[in-house]
Amino acid sequence: MMIENHPILGELEKKEKITFEFDGRTISAHEGEPIAAALLAAGVKVLRYTEKLREPRGISCALGRCTDCVMIVNGVPNVRTCVTPVQQGMKVETQHGLGIWRNQP
């Protein structure tokens, strides 16, 4: 669910609907919104698991200051998804621990 009319900020600017992949699922989003916001709107609350205790983490500060929202985006680990805009066809994966670099095609 997305706020479309905010009492202070007013009406949300209409953006194109896109899709991206999250852990093998197709997720619908509004172009340019933060990845973490698109995932939250789709019901996803866990974005990564800590290295030592394997505890779940989600959105915390939503300002790009902490690392609770880091995920693997297009094969690159440790991307702060609260400040990274979603793009058509993007591949996003839950990060476990420190993340693993994957080769790009």
DSSP file (Angstrom, degrees, kcal/mol; ACC not computed):
  #  RESIDUE AA STRUCTURE BP1 BP2  ACC     N-H-->O    O-->H-N    N-H-->O    O-->H-N    TCO  KAPPA ALPHA  PHI   PSI    X-CA   Y-CA   Z-CA
    1    1 A M              0   0    0      0, 0.0     2,-0.4     0, 0.0    42,-0.1   0.000 360.0 360.0 360.0 142.0    0.0    0.0    0.0
    2    2 A M        -     0   0    0     39,-0.1     2,-0.5     0, 0.0    36,-0.0  -0.971 360.0-115.7-128.7 140.6    1.3    3.5   -0.8
    3    3 A I        +     0   0    0     -2,-0.4     3,-0.2     1,-0.2     0, 0.0  -0.636  35.0 173.2 -72.6 120.7    0.2    6.9    0.5
    4    4 A E        +     0   0    0     -2,-0.5     8,-3.1     1,-0.3     2,-0.4   0.659  69.4  34.1-104.4 -20.8   -1.2    8.7   -2.5
    5    5 A N  E    S-A   11   0A   0      6,-0.2    -1,-0.3     0, 0.0     6,-0.2  -0.878  71.9-166.0-139.2 105.4   -2.5   11.8   -0.8
    6    6 A H  E  >  -A   10   0A   0      4,-2.9     4,-1.8    -2,-0.4    -3,-0.0  -0.714  23.7-132.2 -92.8 138.1   -0.6   13.2    2.2
    7    7 A P  T  4 S+     0   0    0      0, 0.0    -1,-0.1     0, 0.0     4,-0.1   0.765 105.1  22.3 -63.1 -24.9   -2.2   15.8    4.4
    8    8 A I  T  4 S+     0   0    0      2,-0.1    -2,-0.0    -3,-0.0     0, 0.0   0.798 128.8  42.4-106.5 -44.7    0.9   18.0    4.4
    9    9 A L  T  4 S-     0   0    0      1,-0.2     2,-0.2     0, 0.0     0, 0.0   0.660  97.8-149.0 -80.3 -16.3    2.8   17.0    1.2
   10   10 A G  E  <  +A    6   0A   0     -4,-1.8    -4,-2.9     2,-0.0    -1,-0.2  -0.476  48.0   2.1  86.0-155.2   -0.4   16.8   -0.9
   11   11 A E  E    S-A    5   0A   0     -6,-0.2    -6,-0.2    -2,-0.2     2,-0.2  -0.460  74.4-116.1 -74.8 136.8   -1.0   14.6   -3.9
   12   12 A L        -     0   0    0     -8,-3.1     2,-0.2    -2,-0.2    -1,-0.1  -0.519  32.5-109.6 -71.8 135.2    1.7   12.1   -4.9
   13   13 A E        -     0   0    0     -2,-0.2     2,-0.3     1,-0.1    -1,-0.1  -0.469  38.2-111.5 -63.9 132.1    3.1   12.6   -8.4
   14   14 A K        -     0   0    0     -2,-0.2     2,-0.3    -3,-0.0    -1,-0.1  -0.503  41.5-175.2 -70.6 129.0    2.0    9.9  -10.7
   15   15 A K        -     0   0    0     -2,-0.3     2,-0.1    -3,-0.0    17,-0.1  -0.877  31.1 -91.7-124.7 157.4    4.8    7.6  -11.7
   16   16 A E        -     0   0    0     -2,-0.3    15,-3.1    14,-0.1     2,-0.3  -0.394  39.1-120.3 -67.7 140.5    5.0    4.7  -14.1
   17   17 A K  E     +B   30   0B   0     13,-0.2     2,-0.2    -2,-0.1    13,-0.2  -0.666  40.4 171.8 -80.5 136.1    4.4    1.2  -12.7
   18   18 A I  E     -B   29   0B   0     11,-2.7    11,-2.4    -2,-0.3     2,-0.3  -0.790  23.3-131.1-132.8 175.8    7.3   -1.2  -13.2
   19   19 A T  E     +B   28   0B   0     -2,-0.2    70,-2.7     9,-0.2    71,-0.3  -0.970  20.4 176.5-130.7 151.2    8.3   -4.7  -12.0
   20   20 A F  E     -B   27   0B   0      7,-2.2     7,-3.1    -2,-0.3     2,-0.5  -0.939  31.6-105.0-143.8 166.6   11.5   -6.0  -10.5
   21   21 A E  E     -Bc  26  91B   0     69,-3.0    71,-3.3    -2,-0.3     2,-0.4  -0.815  28.1-177.3-100.8 132.7   12.6   -9.4   -9.2
   22   22 A F  E >  S-Bc  25  92B   0      3,-2.9     3,-2.5    -2,-0.5    71,-0.2  -0.959  75.4 -30.5-128.7 113.3   12.9  -10.1   -5.5
   23   23 A D  T 3  S-     0   0    0     69,-2.2    70,-0.1    -2,-0.4     3,-0.1   0.857 127.2 -46.1  47.3  41.9   14.3  -13.5   -4.5
   24   24 A G  T 3  S+     0   0    0      1,-0.3     2,-0.3    68,-0.3    -1,-0.3   0.335 118.4 110.2  88.3  -7.6   12.7  -15.0   -7.6
   25   25 A R  E <   -B   22   0B   0     -3,-2.5    -3,-2.9     0, 0.0     2,-0.5  -0.723  69.2-122.5 -98.8 150.7    9.3  -13.3   -7.2
   26   26 A T  E     -B   21   0B   0     -2,-0.3     2,-0.4    -5,-0.2    -5,-0.2  -0.835  30.6-167.8 -92.2 125.9    8.0  -10.5   -9.5
   27   27 A I  E     -B   20   0B   0     -7,-3.1    -7,-2.2    -2,-0.5     2,-0.3  -0.928  13.5-138.2-116.9 138.1    7.2   -7.3   -7.5
   28   28 A S  E     +B   19   0B   0     -2,-0.4     2,-0.3    -9,-0.2    -9,-0.2  -0.735  33.4 159.8 -92.6 143.3    5.3   -4.3   -8.8
   29   29 A A  E     -B   18   0B   0    -11,-2.4   -11,-2.7    -2,-0.3     2,-0.5  -0.933  43.7 -98.6-152.0 171.6    6.5   -0.8   -7.8
   30   30 A H  E >   -B   17   0B   0     -2,-0.3     3,-2.1   -13,-0.2    56,-0.3  -0.889  53.9-100.9 -98.2 129.3    6.4    2.8   -8.8
   31   31 A E  T 3  S+     0   0    0    -15,-3.1    56,-0.1    -2,-0.5   -15,-0.1  -0.193 103.3  14.0 -52.3 131.0    9.4    3.9  -10.8
   32   32 A G  T 3  S+     0   0    0     54,-1.6    -1,-0.3     1,-0.3    55,-0.1   0.259  89.5 128.0  89.5 -12.1   12.0    5.7   -8.7
   33   33 A E  S <  S-     0   0    0     -3,-2.1    53,-2.8    52,-0.1    -1,-0.3  -0.432  73.8 -85.5 -73.1 155.3   10.6    4.9   -5.3
   34   34 A P  B  >  -F   85   0C   0      0, 0.0     4,-2.2     0, 0.0     3,-0.2  -0.299  32.3-125.6 -60.0 143.0   13.2    3.4   -2.8
   35   35 A I  H  > S+     0   0    0     49,-2.5     4,-2.4    46,-0.4     5,-0.2   0.919 111.0  53.2 -54.7 -46.6   13.6   -0.4   -3.1
   36   36 A A  H  > S+     0   0    0     45,-2.2     4,-2.5     1,-0.2    -1,-0.2   0.872 108.1  50.2 -60.2 -38.3   12.9   -0.9    0.6
   37   37 A A  H  > S+     0   0    0     44,-0.4     4,-2.4    -3,-0.2    -1,-0.2   0.902 110.1  50.1 -66.7 -41.2    9.6    1.1    0.3
   38   38 A A  H  X S+     0   0    0     -4,-2.2     4,-1.1     2,-0.2    -2,-0.2   0.899 112.7  47.2 -63.8 -40.4    8.5   -1.0   -2.7
   39   39 A L  H  <>S+     0   0    0     -4,-2.4     5,-2.8     2,-0.2     3,-0.3   0.911 111.0  50.7 -67.7 -42.3    9.2   -4.2   -0.8
   40   40 A L  H ><5S+     0   0    0     -4,-2.5     3,-1.8     1,-0.2    -2,-0.2   0.915 108.0  53.0 -60.6 -42.7    7.4   -3.0    2.3
   41   41 A A  H 3<5S+     0   0    0     -4,-2.4    -1,-0.2     1,-0.3    -2,-0.2   0.788 107.6  52.9 -62.4 -27.2    4.4   -2.1    0.2
   42   42 A A  T 3<5S-     0   0    0     -4,-1.1    -1,-0.3    -3,-0.3    -2,-0.2   0.368 127.2-101.0 -88.9   3.9    4.5   -5.7   -1.2
   43   43 A G  T < 5S+     0   0    0     -3,-1.8     2,-0.6     1,-0.3    -3,-0.2   0.525  77.4 138.1  91.9   6.5    4.5   -7.1    2.4
   44   44 A V      < +     0   0    0     -5,-2.8    -1,-0.3     1,-0.2    -2,-0.1  -0.769  15.0 162.0 -89.1 121.6    8.2   -7.8    2.7
   45   45 A K        +     0   0    0     -2,-0.6     2,-0.6     1,-0.1    14,-0.3   0.670  55.4  71.8-110.6 -25.1    9.6   -6.8    6.1
   46   46 A V        +     0   0    0      1,-0.1    12,-0.2    12,-0.1    -1,-0.1  -0.850  46.7 165.7 -99.0 122.8   12.9   -8.7    6.3
   47   47 A L        -     0   0    0     10,-3.1    48,-1.5    -2,-0.6     2,-0.3   0.689  64.2  -3.4-106.9 -27.1   15.6   -7.4    4.0
   48   48 A R  E     -Gh  57  95D   0      9,-1.5     9,-2.5    46,-0.2     2,-0.4  -0.965  58.4-127.4-156.5 169.8   18.7   -9.1    5.4
   49   49 A Y  E     -Gh  56  96D   0     46,-2.4    48,-2.6    -2,-0.3     5,-0.1  -0.985  34.9-109.9-125.4 138.5   20.0  -11.4    8.2
   50   50 A T     >  -     0   0    0      5,-2.4     4,-0.7    -2,-0.4    48,-0.1  -0.224  22.9-124.3 -67.3 156.8   23.0  -10.5   10.4
   51   51 A E  T  4 S+     0   0    0     46,-0.1    -1,-0.1     2,-0.1    47,-0.1   0.953  99.4  31.8 -68.8 -52.5   26.2  -12.4   10.0
   52   52 A K  T  4 S+     0   0    0      1,-0.2    -1,-0.1    45,-0.0    -2,-0.0   0.958 134.2  21.1 -77.0 -52.0   26.8  -13.7   13.6
   53   53 A L  T  4 S-     0   0    0      2,-0.1    -1,-0.2     0, 0.0    -2,-0.1   0.490  91.8-131.0 -99.2  -3.8   23.4  -14.4   15.0
   54   54 A R     <  +     0   0    0     -4,-0.7    -3,-0.1     1,-0.2    -2,-0.0   0.852  47.2 165.5  55.9  37.9   21.4  -14.6   11.7
   55   55 A E        -     0   0    0      1,-0.1    -5,-2.4    -6,-0.0    -1,-0.2  -0.617  38.7-109.3 -84.9 143.9   18.8  -12.2   13.1
   56   56 A P  E     -G   49   0D   0      0, 0.0     2,-0.3     0, 0.0    -7,-0.2  -0.439  33.9-169.4 -73.9 145.5   16.4  -10.5   10.7
   57   57 A R  E     +G   48   0D   0     -9,-2.5   -10,-3.1    -2,-0.1    -9,-1.5  -0.969  10.1 166.7-132.4 149.9   16.7   -6.8    9.9
   58   58 A G        -     0   0    0     -2,-0.3     2,-0.3   -12,-0.2   -12,-0.1  -0.472  53.7 -28.1-135.6-152.1   14.3   -4.5    8.0
   59   59 A I        +     0   0    0    -14,-0.3    -1,-0.1    -2,-0.2     0, 0.0  -0.543  62.4 155.2 -71.6 130.2   13.9   -0.7    7.5
   60   60 A S  S    S+     0   0    0     -2,-0.3    -1,-0.2    -3,-0.1    -3,-0.0   0.655  72.5   6.3-118.8 -73.4   15.3    1.2   10.5
   61   61 A C  S    S-     0   0    0      1,-0.0    -2,-0.1     0, 0.0     6,-0.0   0.808  72.5-155.6 -87.9 -29.9   16.5    4.7    9.8
   62   62 A A  S    S+     0   0    0      1,-0.1    -3,-0.0     0, 0.0    -1,-0.0   0.717  73.6  91.3  59.0  23.7   15.3    5.0    6.2
   63   63 A L  S    S-     0   0    0     20,-0.0    -1,-0.1     3,-0.0    20,-0.0   0.360 103.1-106.8-123.6  -0.7   17.9    7.7    5.6
   64   64 A G  S    S+     0   0    0     20,-0.0    16,-0.1     0, 0.0    19,-0.0   0.631  91.2 109.8  82.8  13.6   20.8    5.7    4.4
   65   65 A R  S    S+     0   0    0      2,-0.0     2,-0.1     0, 0.0    15,-0.0   0.819  71.8  43.0 -91.3 -35.1   22.8    6.1    7.7
   66   66 A C  S    S-     0   0    0      1,-0.0     3,-0.1     0, 0.0    -6,-0.0  -0.307  76.8-127.3-100.0-172.5   22.6    2.5    9.1
   67   67 A T  S >  S+     0   0    0     -2,-0.1     3,-1.2     1,-0.1    11,-0.1   0.159  74.1 109.0-121.8  18.0   23.0   -0.8    7.4
   68   68 A D  T 3  S+     0   0    0      1,-0.2   -21,-0.2    12,-0.0   -20,-0.2   0.782  81.7  47.2 -66.6 -25.3   19.8   -2.6    8.4
   69   69 A C  T 3  S+     0   0    0     -3,-0.1    12,-1.0   -22,-0.1    -1,-0.2   0.290  78.4 134.3-100.2  10.7   18.3   -2.4    4.9
   70   70 A V  E <   +D   80   0B   0     -3,-1.2    25,-0.4    10,-0.2     2,-0.3  -0.361  26.0 162.6 -67.4 139.7   21.4   -3.6    2.9
   71   71 A M  E     -D   79   0B   0      8,-1.7     8,-2.3     5,-0.1     2,-0.7  -0.877  46.2 -90.4-143.3 172.4   20.6   -6.1    0.2
   72   72 A I  E     - E   0  93B   0     21,-2.1    21,-2.9    -2,-0.3     2,-0.5  -0.843  44.0-173.6 -90.8 118.7   22.2   -7.6   -2.9
   73   73 A V  E >   -DE  76  92B   0      3,-2.6     3,-1.9    -2,-0.7    19,-0.2  -0.963  68.8 -19.8-120.5 118.6   21.1   -5.5   -5.9
   74   74 A N  T 3  S-     0   0    0     17,-3.6    -1,-0.2    -2,-0.5    18,-0.1   0.866 130.6 -49.3  51.3  40.3   22.0   -6.7   -9.4
   75   75 A G  T 3  S+     0   0    0     16,-0.4    27,-2.0     1,-0.2    -1,-0.3   0.384 114.7 116.1  86.0  -3.5   24.7   -8.9   -7.9
   76   76 A V  E <   -D   73   0B   0     -3,-1.9    -3,-2.6    25,-0.2     3,-0.4  -0.884  54.6-146.8-103.3 118.9   26.2   -6.1   -5.7
   77   77 A P  E    S+     0   0B   0      0, 0.0    -5,-0.2     0, 0.0    22,-0.1  -0.302  71.5  34.8 -78.2 166.2   26.0   -6.7   -1.9
   78   78 A N  E    S+     0   0B   0      1,-0.2     2,-0.5   -11,-0.1    -6,-0.2   0.781  70.9 158.3  65.0  33.2   25.6   -4.1    0.8
   79   79 A V  E     -D   71   0B   0     -8,-2.3    -8,-1.7    -3,-0.4     2,-1.0  -0.777  44.7-127.8 -87.4 125.7   23.3   -1.7   -1.2
   80   80 A R  E >   -D   70   0B   0     -2,-0.5     3,-1.1   -10,-0.2     4,-0.4  -0.624  24.9-170.1 -75.2 103.7   21.3    0.6    1.1
   81   81 A T  T 3  S+     0   0    0    -12,-1.0   -45,-2.2    -2,-1.0   -46,-0.4   0.610  74.2  71.5 -77.5 -12.1   17.8   -0.1   -0.3
   82   82 A C  T 3  S+     0   0    0      1,-0.2    -1,-0.2   -47,-0.2   -45,-0.1   0.704 113.3  27.6 -75.2 -17.4   16.1    2.7    1.6
   83   83 A V  S <  S+     0   0    0     -3,-1.1    -1,-0.2   -50,-0.1    -2,-0.2   0.296 100.2  95.7-124.5   6.8   17.9    5.3   -0.6
   84   84 A T  S    S-     0   0    0     -4,-0.4   -49,-2.5    -3,-0.1   -48,-0.2  -0.892  73.3-128.4-102.9 120.3   18.3    3.3   -3.8
   85   85 A P  B     -F   34   0C   0      0, 0.0     2,-0.2     0, 0.0   -52,-0.1  -0.384  21.6-118.0 -68.7 141.1   15.6    3.9   -6.4
   86   86 A V        -     0   0    0    -53,-2.8   -54,-1.6   -56,-0.3     2,-0.3  -0.512  32.3-165.1 -75.3 145.2   13.9    0.8   -7.9
   87   87 A Q    >   -     0   0    0     -2,-0.2     3,-1.9   -56,-0.1   -69,-0.0  -0.944  31.8 -83.2-132.4 153.9   14.3    0.3  -11.6
   88   88 A Q  T 3  S+     0   0    0     -2,-0.3   -68,-0.2     1,-0.3   -70,-0.0  -0.293 113.2   7.1 -54.6 130.1   12.6   -1.8  -14.2
   89   89 A G  T 3  S+     0   0    0    -70,-2.7    -1,-0.3     1,-0.2   -69,-0.2   0.457  87.8 156.0  78.5   0.9   14.0   -5.4  -14.3
   90   90 A M    <   -     0   0    0     -3,-1.9   -69,-3.0   -71,-0.3     2,-0.6  -0.258  37.5-137.8 -59.6 146.5   16.3   -4.9  -11.3
   91   91 A K  E     -c   21   0B   0    -71,-0.2   -17,-3.6   -69,-0.1     2,-0.4  -0.949  23.8-177.5-112.2 116.9   17.2   -8.1   -9.4
   92   92 A V  E     -cE  22  73B   0    -71,-3.3   -69,-2.2    -2,-0.6     2,-0.4  -0.934   1.2-173.3-118.4 134.9   17.1   -7.8   -5.6
   93   93 A E  E     - E   0  72B   0    -21,-2.9   -21,-2.1    -2,-0.4     2,-0.1  -0.962  32.0-105.6-129.8 145.5   18.0  -10.5   -3.2
   94   94 A T        -     0   0    0     -2,-0.4     2,-0.5   -23,-0.2   -46,-0.2  -0.457  41.3-131.2 -60.7 135.4   17.8  -10.9    0.6
   95   95 A Q  E     -h   48   0D   0    -48,-1.5   -46,-2.4   -25,-0.4     2,-0.6  -0.804  16.2-160.8 -97.9 133.1   21.3  -10.6    2.0
   96   96 A H  E >   -h   49   0D   0     -2,-0.5     3,-1.3   -48,-0.2     2,-0.2  -0.957  62.3 -38.8-111.8 117.6   22.7  -13.1    4.5
   97   97 A G  T 3  S-     0   0    0    -48,-2.6   -46,-0.1    -2,-0.6   -48,-0.1  -0.466 125.2 -14.2  69.2-135.4   25.6  -11.9    6.5
   98   98 A L  T 3  S-     0   0    0     -2,-0.2    -1,-0.2     1,-0.2   -48,-0.1   0.555  99.9-120.4 -81.7  -8.0   28.1   -9.8    4.6
   99   99 A G    <   -     0   0    0     -3,-1.3     2,-0.4   -22,-0.1    -1,-0.2   0.090  17.2-105.4  86.0 158.1   26.8  -10.7    1.2
  100  100 A I        -     0   0    0     -3,-0.1     2,-0.3   -24,-0.0    -1,-0.0  -0.984  23.6-125.0-125.9 130.6   28.5  -12.3   -1.7
  101  101 A W        -     0   0    0     -2,-0.4     2,-0.4   -25,-0.1   -25,-0.2  -0.564  28.1-160.0 -72.1 135.0   29.7  -10.5   -4.9
  102  102 A R        -     0   0    0    -27,-2.0     2,-0.1    -2,-0.3    -1,-0.0  -0.926  22.2-107.3-116.8 143.6   28.2  -12.2   -8.0
  103  103 A N        -     0   0    0     -2,-0.4   -27,-0.0     1,-0.1   -28,-0.0  -0.423  32.4-128.1 -66.9 140.3   29.6  -11.8  -11.6
  104  104 A Q              0   0    0     -2,-0.1    -1,-0.1     1,-0.1   -29,-0.1  -0.685 360.0 360.0 -87.4 142.4   27.5   -9.7  -13.9
  105  105 A P              0   0    0      0, 0.0    -1,-0.1     0, 0.0    -2,-0.0   0.506 360.0 360.0 -72.1 360.0   26.5  -11.2  -17.3
